[in-house]
Amino acid sequence: MRYLVIIFLTIGVFACGSENVYYPKPKGFPRLQLPKHEYADLQGKYPFQFEVSKYAVVKPDVSTGAEPYWIIVDYPGLNAKIQFTYKPLNGDLNKLDKHVADAYKLASKHQVKATSQTERVVKLPNGKKAVVIEIEGEVPSHFQFYATDTSQHYLRGAVYLNVATLNDSLSPVVDYLKKDSYRILETLKWNK
């Protein structure tokens, strides 16, 4: 009987050919369920006003060095955010030049991992203009922008993804946040 068990085990081991070898599957990207684009007016007293996604949560920016009217538009379901920094200009063109230079300096920090960076001035349906900076590559911020009335107000926004993964899987989220960013720029108004 013992020999029979050994024979059957031996046959079982050798009967399994190489086609039954386990090969691990490559990593897949999770399917993202992006919410429909729906907007509401930004709530609160700010020197600016725009429409923000109904699926986002607006919070004050509490990071070190944050100033009044700096806010985070957080997308908890997407693990992403848009960080806004506001600077009053008070008619000082030197301040404007400094803030614009800072915007390019902050965008250039991504050059280490960026494969390309494009800047362009976009004319918005409301007649205003904004500068949009798009950065390609394995970077945490793919989309940045700023808008100003050149005399009193300056607002900069940067889209940040809170996850480190390949761009292929993040592309739908980046595109979704770009659309929301354009909506913000299209509806931007300065309060007096």
C-alpha positions in Angstrom: 0.0 0.0 0.0 2.8 2.4 0.8 4.3 1.8 -2.6 1.0 2.6 -4.3 0.8 6.0 -2.6 4.4 6.8 -3.6 3.7 5.8 -7.2 0.6 7.9 -7.4 2.4 10.9 -5.9 5.3 10.5 -8.3 2.9 10.2 -11.3 1.0 13.3 -10.0 4.2 15.4 -9.8 5.5 14.4 -13.2 2.1 14.6 -14.9 2.0 18.3 -14.3 3.7 19.9 -17.3 5.3 23.3 -17.6 2.0 24.7 -18.9 0.7 24.5 -15.4 3.4 26.8 -14.0 2.0 29.8 -12.2 3.1 33.2 -13.6 2.2 36.3 -11.7 0.0 38.8 -13.5 1.3 42.3 -14.2 -0.1 45.0 -11.9 -3.3 46.5 -13.1 -4.7 50.0 -12.6 -7.8 50.3 -10.5 -10.9 51.5 -12.4 -11.7 55.0 -11.3 -15.3 56.2 -10.9 -15.1 59.9 -11.5 -18.1 62.0 -10.4 -20.0 64.0 -12.8 -18.8 67.6 -13.1 -21.2 69.7 -11.0 -20.4 73.1 -9.5 -21.5 75.6 -6.8 -20.3 79.0 -5.8 -17.3 79.1 -3.4 -18.7 79.8 0.1 -16.9 82.2 2.4 -15.4 85.7 2.4 -12.5 85.9 0.0 -11.2 88.6 -2.3 -12.0 86.3 -5.1 -15.0 84.2 -6.2 -15.4 81.2 -8.4 -17.3 78.0 -8.9 -16.0 74.9 -7.2 -16.9 71.2 -7.6 -19.7 70.0 -5.5 -17.6 66.9 -4.7 -14.7 68.9 -3.3 -14.2 70.2 0.2 -12.9 73.7 0.6 -10.5 74.1 3.6 -8.2 76.8 4.8 -4.5 76.1 4.0 -2.9 75.5 7.4 0.6 74.7 6.0 3.6 76.5 7.4 3.8 80.0 5.9 0.2 80.0 4.8 -1.3 83.5 4.5 -4.9 84.8 4.7 -7.2 83.6 1.9 -5.0 80.6 1.0 -7.3 77.6 0.5 -7.2 74.0 -0.4 -9.9 72.5 -2.6 -9.7 68.9 -1.5 -11.0 66.0 -3.5 -11.1 63.2 -0.9 -12.6 60.6 -3.4 -9.7 61.3 -5.9 -6.9 61.7 -3.3 -6.1 65.0 -4.9 -6.3 68.7 -4.2 -6.0 72.2 -5.8 -3.9 74.5 -3.6 -4.7 78.2 -4.0 -2.4 81.0 -2.9 -3.7 84.6 -3.0 -1.6 87.7 -2.9 -2.9 91.3 -2.8 -1.0 93.6 -5.1 -2.2 97.0 -3.9 -1.2 98.5 -7.3 2.5 97.5 -6.9 3.8 96.1 -10.2 7.0 94.9 -8.5 4.9 92.6 -6.3 3.2 91.2 -9.5 6.6 90.6 -11.1 7.8 88.8 -8.0 4.7 86.6 -7.8 4.8 85.6 -11.4 8.5 84.8 -11.1 7.6 82.6 -8.0 5.0 80.8 -10.0 7.6 79.8 -12.6 10.1 78.9 -9.9 7.6 76.6 -8.2 6.7 75.0 -11.5 10.4 74.5 -12.4 10.9 72.4 -9.2 9.3 69.6 -11.1 11.9 69.7 -13.8 13.9 66.8 -12.2 11.2 64.3 -13.1 9.3 66.2 -15.8 9.5 65.1 -19.4 8.1 68.4 -20.7 6.6 71.7 -19.5 4.4 74.0 -21.5 3.2 77.4 -20.6 0.5 79.3 -22.4 -1.8 82.3 -22.0 -5.4 81.3 -22.3 -8.2 83.7 -23.1 -11.2 82.7 -21.1 -14.9 83.1 -22.1 -15.3 85.9 -19.5 -12.7 87.9 -21.5 -9.9 87.6 -18.9 -6.6 85.9 -19.4 -4.7 83.3 -17.3 -1.4 81.6 -17.6 -1.6 77.8 -17.6 1.5 75.6 -17.0 1.2 71.9 -17.9 3.9 69.5 -16.7 4.3 66.0 -18.1 6.1 63.2 -16.4 6.1 61.4 -13.0 5.4 64.7 -11.1 3.1 65.4 -8.2 1.6 68.5 -9.9 0.7 68.2 -13.6 -1.3 71.4 -13.9 -0.7 74.9 -12.5 -2.1 78.3 -13.3 -2.3 81.9 -12.2 -4.6 84.8 -12.9 -4.4 88.5 -12.0 -6.0 91.8 -12.7 -2.5 93.2 -12.8 -3.2 95.9 -10.2 -5.0 94.5 -7.1 -5.2 90.7 -7.1 -3.1 87.7 -7.9 -4.3 84.1 -7.5 -2.2 80.9 -8.2 -3.5 77.4 -8.3 -1.7 74.1 -8.4 -3.2 70.7 -8.8 -1.6 68.0 -6.6 -2.0 64.3 -6.6 -1.5 62.7 -3.2 -0.4 59.3 -4.6 2.8 58.2 -6.2 1.9 56.0 -9.1 2.4 55.9 -12.9 0.8 58.6 -15.0 -1.2 56.0 -17.1 -3.4 55.3 -14.1 -3.7 58.9 -13.1 -4.5 60.4 -16.5 -8.3 60.3 -15.9 -7.9 62.1 -12.6 -5.5 64.7 -14.1 -7.9 65.4 -16.9 -10.8 65.6 -14.5 -9.0 68.2 -12.3 -7.9 70.2 -15.4 -11.5 70.5 -16.4 -12.4 71.7 -12.9 -9.5 74.1 -12.9 -10.6 75.6 -16.2 -14.1 76.0 -14.7 -12.5 77.9 -11.8 -10.7 80.2 -14.1 -13.8 80.8 -16.3 -15.9 81.8 -13.3 -13.2 83.7 -11.4 -14.3 87.2 -10.2 -12.4 89.6 -8.0 -14.3 91.0 -5.0 -13.8 94.6 -4.0 
